Amino acid sequence: MRVTASTLSLTVADVDVSRDFFCTHLGYQVAMAADGFASLTRGDAAADIVLLRRGTEVLPPEQRDQQATGLILALTVTGIEAEERRLREAGAPITMSLREEPWGERLFQLTDPNGVVVQFVEWAAQDEPTQDEPAQSEEFAMLVITPAAENVTASPNARMTGLAAPSRGSTELSTWTVSMEAGQTGPEHVINREQVWTVTAGVLDVTCAGRTEKISAGQTLVLPPDVLRQVHAPQAAEAHVAMRADGVASVPGADGTRVLPWAQ
């Protein structure tokens, strides 16, 4: 037997609220959707999720009125403190604060509006090896990240390719590339963390706090946190962006904050 993917099917009362929860707080994206159904994926080692509305006929008759209770979706992550901080700042419903068990498991939990419990887990570092025991832990090894198609997010305004991120092994920083066609303009928005943009090709016009700068290839721009900004490409351009991994965005006139999927 060769398993090519793993999917967790959850029966819930309201598919839409669980879909929004997983996409907003956990970086999932909608692969397919219909009335009473949604298929979600992250493109990494996390299990895909299928949400089914309670009572749907695709379920066995004896299970149609049951919900996903008594079940925990456990996600093993790196940088668990940053994950908890990111989720708290995003207003996620954390129902168990970060704790460490005697056996070395560090965890916290949040619960979606349908009662699905999601548990984030990170195992505490092992004791330092003695002189007779050379270090073997992968925690101290270099990590090489190769961009893949599932790390690309395309919008009407730009194309983002995720590089380093918590879901791909980093703990403190997220980095990605931005490609914009001539004439494309991103929306006005605010990021709660400092960002560093290095233009690698073309030119970008960046407006921040009412001031516009033309950034050409080879130049680097530091954008302060919590300040309204907008990016325009007068010609085709590319840039490399870096920020703290817990950064989130907000848009004028919209409630709440939004995670950046390519930076998670």
Steps between C-alpha positions, in 0.01 A plus 500: 500500500623849412324790674510821296301726736322501836161662555301552820123516442308703760120515533391841628181701537627802304756432226558869425612602849744206527632575150562864595664394829747263335582745219530807724697357791673184372609591149271254317370580153180386330569234238135428417168611645127457450187537711566311824851395396851642500837339428796680660874458451824660620746354250736372770510203738174595672205272422246632252157566649154432361206674670157342462176651623317286753219302340651477151409179317860410420538396865379162628148539645617426855759781481305778331402675822838463672757777520878507529509502880746313718756538221823701502685605184865512614754700297870462584676832440827681563510833684189431707529826700484702178200297383309565823589870488390526137167334572432711810572819307268378223219449752491121469297321773782347706341264753820363658805720548850378423616238751769233529429145615748298712579275203626796292193584291429873465150583380211742482149464361236703321141406417309590187134619510376143437696358794794355299809506724831580329812428704844644418787282623876546525729258681740651752869485412685195622778525757835617367718205393807413704849514353466132410166564321533720191198718426261334256197727533365648179414812700855625445530398135485739206174498309480544123162616367412454134196696375222280366175561314295456818690792658375745235205732564367696203270799540369762253777730626812283533650152521657396832737204537553391861855419609587474870195477730396312815325239286826446309743486792581855610420620853554877502483632144287468189636583154338495159531645150249732335454523123284777350412571139520853362206706624404273789421672832457330835225603744555753778580304815683500832749238626560476874869408458797667333559381144818518289449509121794455261410564136679245284360601159311799359362790705238532775322816613430458873276743687530491879333749736424726204859504368590327171846362418619344173702186585718362219672163461780465753340736754351398835202662672419466872128537571408579863221309676142624543519758219272509195685403181434417132724351230474579127706358212543757219687223317540127557685452828610242754597537865612292797314567828590408858313553828439336836302179461208623713411795276135555403325751274200726536307693236336841556126461545517126574472340842773281650834393358602266221786254491730491199470137375839507322669610826349240734 
